[in-house]
Amino acid sequence: MLKTIQRFLTIVLLVIGLLFLGYQAFLYSLVREKLPTATTVAGVDVGGMSREEAANAIRAAYMAPITLHHLEEQVEINPGDVGFNVDVEAMLDQAEAAKGEQPFLEGFVEYLLKRSFEQTNIRLIAGHDQAALRMQLENVASFLDKPATAPQLLLGAGASYQPGETGYVTDVEASLPAAEMALYQVDPADRQVDLVIEMQDAVELNMDVLKTQLNRVMENDGAGLLSSVFIMDLDSGEELGINATEPVSGLSILKIAIFVETYRVLDGPPNEYVEELFYETAVQSSNFAANLLLHEIAGEANTYLGAELLTESMHRLGLVNTFLAIPYDANEVATRPSTYATPANSAANLIFEPDTARQTTAEDIGTLLSMIYHCANGGGALLAVYPGEITPDECQAIIDLMILNDEGNLIRFGVPEDARVSHKHGWDEVTHGDAGIVFSPGADFVLVEYLHYPDGDFLLHDFSFPILRQFAQLTYNYFNFEEPYTENVEDRAIREAEARAALAAAEAEAAAEEAADAEVAEDGAVEEVDDTAVTPTPTPTP
């Protein structure tokens, strides 16, 4: 009886087991179309998933954003935005091909045991657009970087120099490999990218900083104008140029060359007559007096010869773009050149419209001023080219002469009132300029500045002068950044104009009172005629 029961139970268990196996076989047959257990595609466990489910899981893993860490900031980048694409279909084809080679029985056993005897790992097939990824990194850098800054002048009321600040910038090229690698990682922890950040020290003050500030003035205030600027540190010889080799009209600024050449031809100190010509040319910017100095240069009453000799002398000094073909207020004559071809005006696409009779460049004039300065200190090209013909005392006399020029207040109004400025201004209808040596606590420097109104009829002083004064203030403060000149340059101009008007009115009133007193005192006396000889206006002699 017991054996019968045992046999019955065995049969029952066998039947139940067979039914279980049959049921499991039925279930396995339903999932056989799904991917085998322990199948990974591109690192994503897709075992037991249908093709569609596996595709969604793979895309979810790899199309999730990568995170860029920029110091304390985080930015997510969408892989699709950098051209990242995963070839899901090709990878699943490989996975299904591996599944198709497995016998039913082996697969059924693995299904029952919930484990695979053999792992199936399909490698990632994907790609991205490196240029697009680099652009994304550059965009992030442009928003989050804080580059070190250079000192800069804050113009306006209470102007002062703002010191440079330290900063940080993203090294995009160094960060690119890590960002690329993150795109191909499945673990979210590995899709984090620490961008390579470089810390920067504050930029030291340099000529490039000054050049940027001068250009900024033109962008803000100089619409429609062109500038030509030359600056030289007379201590170090460092130079800055903005269109400095472009030919410009000589204007009255070219009279600096007349001073040099006149002193060179003099055999001794100038007499009272020449001293007066110097003064009228430098301070009153008299063309009449300048032409008479050309007579001194020529050694005869011939302004055209004087202009020719002046031009030859400038060229011997290396100032090959400087010439005076026709004297001031004179006409072209057939026996003399009316212009000169120079390296500057022979170039293509000239941006200025220089006077063909009198030309120079900001660089030439600035170099000439530096020669005068160094000559006064016992060295430089003037003494080297003309030994014994010009002396340090004569160069100092030229500097002192131009310091007397309190007209054409362009450079002068951009520097402190107690700063000595040896300068010569000049302008015509469309070009305004000033050129001089500024003696300052920080350094002595040359500044030559021109503004030109291309294709214009008339350049208004109210438009050009404020810009030229700002140029001077920026340059002065570059060389004296620890003690900058902070007065608003236009307030300075208004203040000095009012002071001059008040002085002129007072002098006129005093003169009127003196005349009235004299008239009363003489009571009908015959007015004494001044028999001082009047020098006739010279006629330029060809």
C-alpha positions as CSV (number, residue, x, y, z in Angstrom):
1,M,0.0,0.0,0.0
2,L,2.8,2.4,0.9
3,K,4.6,1.6,-2.3
4,T,1.4,2.3,-4.2
5,I,1.1,5.7,-2.6
6,Q,4.8,6.5,-3.2
7,R,4.4,5.5,-6.9
8,F,1.3,7.7,-7.1
9,L,3.0,10.7,-5.6
10,T,6.0,10.2,-7.8
11,I,3.7,10.2,-10.9
12,V,1.9,13.2,-9.6
13,L,5.2,15.1,-9.0
14,L,6.4,14.0,-12.4
15,V,3.3,15.2,-14.0
16,I,3.4,18.5,-12.1
17,G,7.1,18.9,-13.1
18,L,6.3,18.1,-16.7
19,L,3.4,20.6,-16.6
20,F,5.7,23.2,-15.0
21,L,8.4,22.6,-17.6
22,G,5.8,22.7,-20.2
23,Y,4.4,25.9,-18.9
24,Q,7.9,27.3,-18.6
25,A,8.7,26.2,-22.1
26,F,5.5,27.9,-23.2
27,L,6.6,31.1,-21.4
28,Y,10.1,30.8,-22.9
29,S,8.7,30.4,-26.3
30,L,6.8,33.7,-25.7
31,V,10.0,35.5,-24.7
32,R,12.4,33.8,-27.1
33,E,11.9,36.7,-29.4
34,K,13.4,38.9,-26.7
35,L,17.0,39.3,-26.1
36,P,18.8,36.7,-24.0
37,T,19.6,37.3,-20.3
38,A,23.0,38.8,-19.8
39,T,22.9,40.7,-23.1
40,T,24.4,44.1,-23.0
41,V,24.4,46.6,-25.8
42,A,26.9,49.5,-25.5
43,G,27.0,48.8,-21.8
44,V,23.2,48.9,-21.3
45,D,21.7,45.7,-19.9
46,V,19.0,44.8,-22.4
47,G,18.5,41.1,-21.3
48,G,14.9,40.0,-21.6
49,M,13.9,43.2,-23.5
50,S,12.2,43.3,-26.9
51,R,14.1,45.1,-29.6
52,E,12.0,48.2,-29.2
53,E,12.5,48.2,-25.4
54,A,16.2,47.8,-25.9
55,A,16.4,50.6,-28.4
56,N,14.6,52.9,-26.0
57,A,16.9,52.0,-23.1
58,I,20.0,52.6,-25.2
59,R,18.8,55.9,-26.5
60,A,17.7,57.0,-23.0
61,A,21.2,56.2,-21.7
62,Y,23.2,57.9,-24.4
63,M,21.0,60.8,-25.3
64,A,20.8,62.0,-21.7
65,P,22.7,65.3,-21.3
66,I,26.3,65.5,-20.3
67,T,27.1,68.0,-17.5
68,L,29.9,70.5,-17.8
69,H,31.3,71.8,-14.6
70,H,32.8,75.3,-14.8
71,L,34.1,76.1,-11.3
72,E,30.9,76.4,-9.3
73,E,28.6,76.5,-12.4
74,Q,27.0,73.5,-14.2
75,V,25.8,73.5,-17.7
76,E,24.0,70.6,-19.5
77,I,24.8,69.8,-23.1
78,N,22.3,67.9,-25.2
79,P,24.2,65.2,-27.2
80,G,22.0,65.9,-30.2
81,D,23.2,69.5,-30.3
82,V,26.7,68.3,-30.9
83,G,25.8,65.8,-33.6
84,F,26.0,62.8,-31.4
85,N,24.3,59.8,-32.9
86,V,24.0,56.1,-31.8
87,D,23.6,53.4,-34.4
88,V,21.0,51.5,-32.3
89,E,19.7,49.4,-35.2
90,A,23.2,48.1,-36.1
91,M,23.9,47.2,-32.5
92,L,20.6,45.4,-32.0
93,D,21.1,43.5,-35.3
94,Q,24.4,42.2,-33.8
95,A,22.6,41.2,-30.6
96,E,19.8,39.4,-32.4
97,A,22.3,37.6,-34.6
98,A,24.1,36.4,-31.5
99,K,20.7,35.3,-30.0
100,G,19.7,33.4,-33.2
101,E,22.7,31.1,-32.9
102,Q,21.6,29.7,-29.5
103,P,19.8,26.3,-29.5
104,F,16.3,26.2,-28.0
105,L,17.3,23.8,-25.2
106,E,20.3,25.8,-24.1
107,G,18.2,29.0,-24.1
108,F,15.5,27.2,-22.2
109,V,17.9,26.1,-19.5
110,E,19.3,29.6,-19.2
111,Y,15.8,30.9,-18.9
112,L,15.0,28.4,-16.1
113,L,18.2,29.2,-14.2
114,K,17.8,33.0,-14.7
115,R,21.3,33.2,-15.9
116,S,23.3,32.8,-19.1
117,F,26.1,30.4,-19.6
118,E,27.7,33.0,-22.0
119,Q,27.6,36.8,-21.9
120,T,26.7,38.8,-25.0
121,N,28.3,42.2,-25.1
122,I,27.8,44.4,-28.1
123,R,30.1,47.4,-28.4
124,L,28.9,50.9,-28.9
125,I,28.6,52.2,-32.4
126,A,28.3,56.0,-32.3
127,G,29.8,59.3,-33.5
128,H,29.7,63.0,-33.0
129,D,30.6,66.3,-34.6
130,Q,33.8,67.6,-33.0
131,A,33.4,71.1,-34.4
132,A,29.9,71.4,-33.0
133,L,31.1,70.2,-29.6
134,R,34.0,72.6,-29.6
135,M,31.5,75.4,-30.4
136,Q,29.3,74.4,-27.5
137,L,32.3,74.6,-25.2
138,E,33.3,78.0,-26.6
139,N,29.7,79.2,-26.0
140,V,29.8,78.0,-22.4
141,A,33.2,79.7,-22.0
142,S,32.0,83.0,-23.4
143,F,29.2,83.1,-20.8
144,L,31.0,81.9,-17.8
145,D,34.6,82.9,-18.3
146,K,35.9,86.0,-16.6
147,P,39.1,86.9,-18.3
148,A,41.7,89.0,-16.4
149,T,41.3,92.7,-17.1
150,A,43.8,95.4,-17.8
151,P,43.7,98.8,-16.1
152,Q,41.4,101.2,-17.8
153,L,40.5,104.8,-17.6
154,L,36.9,105.6,-16.6
155,L,36.2,108.8,-18.4
156,G,33.7,111.4,-17.2
157,A,33.2,113.2,-14.0
158,G,35.6,112.0,-11.3
159,A,37.5,109.9,-13.9
160,S,40.2,107.5,-12.6
161,Y,42.1,104.5,-13.5
162,Q,40.4,101.2,-12.6
163,P,43.0,98.6,-11.7
164,G,43.2,95.3,-13.6
165,E,41.5,92.3,-12.0
166,T,42.5,88.6,-12.0
167,G,40.3,86.2,-13.9
168,Y,39.8,82.8,-15.4
169,V,39.2,81.3,-18.8
170,T,38.3,77.9,-20.2
171,D,41.0,75.9,-22.1
172,V,38.6,74.6,-24.7
173,E,41.2,72.4,-26.5
174,A,42.3,70.8,-23.2
175,S,38.6,70.3,-22.2
176,L,37.5,68.8,-25.5
177,P,38.8,65.2,-25.0
178,A,37.0,64.8,-21.6
179,A,33.8,66.2,-23.1
180,E,34.1,63.8,-26.0
181,M,34.7,60.8,-23.7
182,A,31.6,61.8,-21.6
183,L,29.4,61.4,-24.7
184,Y,30.3,57.8,-24.9
185,Q,29.7,56.8,-21.3
186,V,26.6,55.1,-20.1
187,D,27.0,55.6,-16.3
188,P,25.6,59.0,-15.4
189,A,28.5,59.5,-13.0
190,D,30.9,59.3,-16.0
191,R,28.9,61.8,-18.0
192,Q,30.2,64.7,-15.8
193,V,33.0,66.9,-17.3
194,D,35.3,69.1,-15.3
195,L,36.3,71.8,-17.8
196,V,40.0,72.8,-17.7
197,I,40.0,76.3,-16.2
198,E,43.1,78.5,-16.3
199,M,43.5,81.2,-13.7
200,Q,44.9,84.5,-15.0
201,D,46.8,87.3,-13.3
202,A,45.6,90.8,-13.9
203,V,46.9,92.2,-17.2
204,E,49.6,94.7,-16.7
205,L,49.3,98.2,-18.2
206,N,50.7,98.2,-21.7
207,M,50.5,100.0,-25.0
208,D,47.8,97.6,-26.3
209,V,45.6,98.7,-23.4
210,L,46.0,102.3,-24.4
211,K,45.4,101.5,-28.1
212,T,42.2,99.7,-27.1
213,Q,41.0,102.8,-25.1
214,L,41.8,105.2,-28.0
215,N,39.9,103.0,-30.4
216,R,37.0,102.9,-27.9
217,V,36.8,106.7,-27.9
218,M,36.5,106.6,-31.7
219,E,33.8,104.0,-31.6
220,N,31.8,106.0,-29.1
221,D,32.4,109.6,-30.3
222,G,34.1,109.5,-33.6
223,A,31.5,108.2,-36.0
224,G,32.4,109.1,-39.5
225,L,35.9,110.2,-38.6
226,L,39.3,108.6,-39.2
227,S,42.2,108.9,-36.7
228,S,45.9,108.8,-37.1
229,V,47.9,108.6,-33.8
230,F,51.5,108.1,-32.9
231,I,52.8,107.8,-29.3
232,M,56.3,107.2,-28.2
233,D,57.7,106.6,-24.7
234,L,60.8,108.9,-24.7
235,D,62.4,106.8,-21.9
236,S,62.0,103.3,-23.4
237,G,61.4,104.1,-27.1
238,E,58.2,102.0,-27.1
239,E,55.8,103.1,-29.8
240,L,52.1,102.9,-30.5
241,G,50.6,103.7,-33.9
242,I,47.1,103.9,-35.2
243,N,47.2,104.6,-39.0
244,A,50.5,106.3,-38.1
245,T,52.1,105.6,-41.5
246,E,49.2,106.9,-43.5
247,P,50.0,110.2,-45.3
248,V,48.2,113.2,-43.8
249,S,48.1,116.9,-44.6
250,G,51.2,118.7,-43.2
251,L,49.0,121.6,-41.9
252,S,50.8,124.0,-39.5
253,I,52.2,121.0,-37.7
254,L,54.8,120.8,-40.4
255,K,56.2,124.1,-39.1
256,I,58.1,122.0,-36.5
257,A,60.3,120.9,-39.3
258,I,60.8,124.6,-40.2
259,F,62.0,125.4,-36.7
260,V,64.6,122.5,-36.9
261,E,65.9,123.4,-40.3
262,T,66.1,127.2,-39.5
263,Y,68.2,126.5,-36.4
264,R,70.4,124.1,-38.3
265,V,71.3,126.8,-40.9
266,L,71.8,129.6,-38.4
267,D,75.5,130.3,-37.6
268,G,74.7,131.5,-34.1
269,P,71.8,132.5,-31.9
270,P,68.8,134.0,-33.8
271,N,68.7,137.7,-34.0
272,E,65.7,139.7,-32.8
273,Y,64.0,139.6,-36.2
274,V,64.3,135.7,-36.5
275,E,63.2,135.4,-32.8
276,E,60.1,137.3,-33.6
277,L,59.4,135.1,-36.7
278,F,59.8,132.0,-34.5
279,Y,57.3,133.3,-32.0
280,E,54.7,134.3,-34.5
281,T,55.1,131.0,-36.3
282,A,54.9,128.9,-33.1
283,V,52.4,130.8,-31.1
284,Q,50.3,132.6,-33.6
285,S,50.7,129.9,-36.3
286,S,51.5,132.7,-38.8
287,N,52.0,131.4,-42.4
288,F,53.5,134.7,-43.2
289,A,56.2,134.3,-40.6
290,A,56.7,130.7,-41.6
291,N,57.4,131.7,-45.1
292,L,60.0,134.3,-43.9
293,L,61.7,131.5,-42.0
294,L,61.9,129.6,-45.3
295,H,63.9,132.6,-46.6
296,E,66.3,132.0,-43.7
297,I,66.6,128.4,-44.7
298,A,67.2,129.3,-48.4
299,G,69.7,132.0,-47.5
300,E,67.8,134.3,-49.8
301,A,64.2,135.6,-50.3
302,N,63.1,132.4,-52.0
303,T,60.3,130.5,-50.2
304,Y,60.3,127.7,-52.8
305,L,64.0,127.1,-52.4
306,G,63.6,127.0,-48.7
307,A,60.8,124.5,-49.0
308,E,63.0,122.3,-51.3
309,L,65.9,122.4,-48.9
310,L,63.6,121.6,-46.0
311,T,62.3,118.6,-47.7
312,E,65.8,117.3,-48.6
313,S,66.8,117.7,-45.0
314,M,63.8,115.8,-43.7
315,H,64.6,113.0,-46.1
316,R,68.2,112.9,-44.9
317,L,66.9,112.3,-41.4
318,G,64.9,109.3,-42.6
319,L,61.5,111.2,-42.6
320,V,60.9,110.1,-46.2
321,N,57.1,110.7,-46.1
322,T,57.5,114.4,-45.1
323,F,57.7,117.2,-47.6
324,L,56.8,120.9,-48.2
325,A,56.4,121.2,-52.0
326,I,54.6,124.6,-52.0
327,P,55.1,127.3,-49.3
328,Y,52.2,128.3,-47.2
329,D,49.5,130.4,-48.9
330,A,51.5,130.1,-52.2
331,N,50.6,128.9,-55.7
332,E,52.1,126.1,-57.8
333,V,54.8,127.2,-60.2
334,A,56.1,125.5,-63.2
335,T,59.8,125.7,-62.1
336,R,59.2,123.8,-58.8
337,P,57.7,120.5,-57.9
338,S,54.1,120.7,-56.8
339,T,54.2,117.4,-54.8
340,Y,56.4,114.5,-54.1
341,A,55.9,110.7,-54.4
342,T,56.6,109.0,-51.0
343,P,56.4,105.4,-49.8
344,A,53.3,106.5,-47.8
345,N,51.4,108.2,-50.6
346,S,52.4,105.6,-53.2
347,A,50.6,102.9,-51.3
348,A,47.2,101.6,-52.6
349,N,43.9,102.4,-51.0
350,L,44.9,105.5,-49.0
351,I,42.3,106.2,-46.3
352,F,43.0,109.9,-45.8
353,E,42.9,112.7,-48.4
354,P,46.2,114.5,-47.8
355,D,47.1,117.9,-49.2
356,T,49.3,117.2,-52.2
357,A,51.5,120.2,-51.5
358,R,52.4,119.6,-47.8
359,Q,52.4,116.1,-46.3
360,T,53.7,114.0,-43.5
361,T,52.7,111.1,-41.3
362,A,52.0,110.9,-37.6
363,E,55.0,108.6,-37.3
364,D,57.3,111.0,-39.1
365,I,56.3,114.0,-37.0
366,G,56.5,111.9,-33.8
367,T,59.9,110.7,-34.8
368,L,61.1,114.3,-35.5
369,L,59.8,115.4,-32.1
370,S,61.7,112.5,-30.4
371,M,64.8,113.6,-32.3
372,I,64.4,117.2,-30.9
373,Y,64.0,115.8,-27.4
374,H,67.0,113.6,-27.5
375,C,69.1,116.3,-29.2
376,A,68.3,118.6,-26.3
377,N,69.6,115.9,-24.0
378,G,72.8,115.5,-26.0
379,G,72.0,112.5,-28.3
380,G,69.9,111.2,-31.0
381,A,69.7,111.3,-34.8
382,L,69.8,115.1,-35.3
383,L,73.2,115.4,-33.8
384,A,74.4,112.2,-35.6
385,V,73.2,113.3,-39.0
386,Y,74.1,117.0,-38.6
387,P,77.2,117.1,-36.3
388,G,78.2,120.7,-35.6
389,E,75.2,122.1,-37.5
390,I,72.7,121.9,-34.7
391,T,73.3,121.9,-30.9
392,P,71.5,120.6,-27.8
393,D,70.9,124.2,-26.8
394,E,69.2,125.0,-30.1
395,C,67.0,121.9,-29.7
396,Q,66.1,123.0,-26.2
397,A,65.3,126.4,-27.7
398,I,62.8,124.7,-30.1
399,I,61.2,122.9,-27.2
400,D,60.9,126.1,-25.1
401,L,59.6,128.0,-28.1
402,M,56.7,125.5,-28.6
403,I,55.9,125.5,-24.9
404,L,54.9,129.1,-25.4
405,N,52.1,127.9,-27.7
406,D,49.0,128.3,-25.6
407,E,46.7,128.2,-28.6
408,G,45.2,125.2,-30.3
409,N,44.5,123.7,-26.9
410,L,44.1,120.0,-27.8
411,I,46.9,118.2,-26.0
412,R,47.2,120.9,-23.4
413,F,43.6,120.5,-22.2
414,G,44.1,116.8,-21.9
415,V,46.9,117.0,-19.3
416,P,47.2,118.9,-16.0
417,E,47.7,122.6,-16.2
418,D,51.2,122.4,-14.7
419,A,52.4,119.8,-17.2
420,R,54.7,121.3,-19.8
421,V,53.6,120.7,-23.4
422,S,55.8,121.6,-26.3
423,H,53.5,121.4,-29.2
424,K,52.3,122.7,-32.6
425,H,48.7,122.5,-33.6
426,G,47.2,122.7,-37.1
427,W,44.0,122.2,-39.0
428,D,42.2,122.8,-42.3
429,E,38.6,122.3,-43.3
430,V,38.6,118.5,-42.9
431,T,41.7,117.6,-40.8
432,H,42.5,118.7,-37.3
433,G,45.6,117.8,-35.3
434,D,48.2,118.5,-32.7
435,A,51.7,117.2,-32.1
436,G,53.9,117.6,-29.1
437,I,56.2,116.5,-26.4
438,V,54.6,116.2,-22.9
439,F,56.8,116.3,-19.9
440,S,55.1,114.4,-17.1
441,P,56.1,112.8,-13.7
442,G,55.6,109.3,-15.0
443,A,57.5,109.7,-18.3
444,D,58.1,112.2,-21.0
445,F,56.3,111.2,-24.2
446,V,55.5,112.2,-27.7
447,L,51.8,112.4,-28.8
448,V,50.8,113.1,-32.4
449,E,47.1,113.1,-33.1
450,Y,45.0,113.8,-36.2
451,L,41.3,113.5,-37.0
452,H,40.1,113.5,-40.6
453,Y,36.6,113.8,-42.0
454,P,36.7,111.8,-45.3
455,D,34.5,113.0,-48.1
456,G,33.3,115.8,-45.8
457,D,33.0,119.5,-46.5
458,F,33.9,120.8,-43.1
459,L,35.0,119.3,-39.8
460,L,33.5,121.1,-36.8
461,H,35.8,121.9,-33.9
462,D,33.0,121.1,-31.5
463,F,33.1,117.5,-32.9
464,S,36.9,116.9,-33.2
465,F,38.4,118.8,-30.3
466,P,36.8,116.8,-27.5
467,I,38.0,113.6,-29.1
468,L,41.6,114.9,-29.5
469,R,41.6,116.1,-25.9
470,Q,40.4,112.6,-24.7
471,F,43.3,111.1,-26.6
472,A,45.6,113.3,-24.7
473,Q,44.1,112.6,-21.4
474,L,44.1,108.8,-22.0
475,T,47.8,109.0,-23.1
476,Y,48.8,111.1,-20.1
477,N,47.1,108.8,-17.7
478,Y,48.7,105.8,-19.3
479,F,52.1,107.2,-18.4
480,N,50.8,108.5,-15.0
481,F,48.3,105.8,-14.0
482,E,49.0,106.1,-10.3
483,E,48.3,109.8,-10.4
484,P,45.9,110.3,-13.3
485,Y,44.5,113.6,-14.6
486,T,40.8,113.3,-13.8
487,E,39.2,116.6,-14.7
488,N,36.6,116.4,-17.4
489,V,38.5,117.8,-20.5
490,E,35.5,119.7,-21.8
491,D,34.9,121.3,-18.4
492,R,38.5,122.3,-18.5
493,A,38.0,123.8,-22.0
494,I,35.0,125.8,-20.9
495,R,36.7,127.0,-17.7
496,E,39.8,128.2,-19.5
497,A,37.7,129.9,-22.3
498,E,35.8,131.8,-19.7
499,A,39.0,132.8,-17.9
500,R,40.5,134.0,-21.2
501,A,37.3,136.0,-22.1
502,A,37.4,137.6,-18.6
503,L,41.0,138.5,-19.0
504,A,40.5,139.9,-22.5
505,A,37.6,142.0,-21.2
506,A,39.6,143.3,-18.3
507,E,42.5,144.1,-20.6
508,A,40.2,145.9,-23.0
509,E,38.6,147.9,-20.1
510,A,42.1,148.8,-18.8
511,A,43.2,149.9,-22.2
512,A,40.1,152.0,-22.7
513,E,40.6,153.7,-19.3
514,E,44.2,154.3,-20.1
515,A,43.3,155.8,-23.5
516,A,40.7,158.0,-21.8
517,D,43.2,159.2,-19.2
518,A,45.8,159.9,-21.9
519,E,43.2,161.9,-23.9
520,V,42.3,164.0,-20.9
521,A,45.9,164.5,-20.0
522,E,47.0,165.7,-23.4
523,D,43.8,167.6,-23.9
524,G,43.8,168.1,-27.6
525,A,47.4,167.1,-28.3
526,V,48.0,165.9,-31.8
527,E,48.1,162.1,-31.9
528,E,51.7,161.0,-32.4
529,V,52.2,158.9,-35.5
530,D,54.0,155.6,-35.2
531,D,56.7,155.7,-37.7
532,T,57.8,152.1,-37.1
533,A,58.6,150.5,-40.4
534,V,56.0,147.9,-41.6
535,T,57.4,144.7,-43.0
536,P,55.6,144.1,-46.3
537,T,53.9,140.7,-47.0
538,P,56.5,138.6,-48.7
539,T,55.6,137.4,-52.2
540,P,56.7,133.7,-52.5
541,T,59.5,133.7,-55.0
542,P,59.9,130.8,-57.4
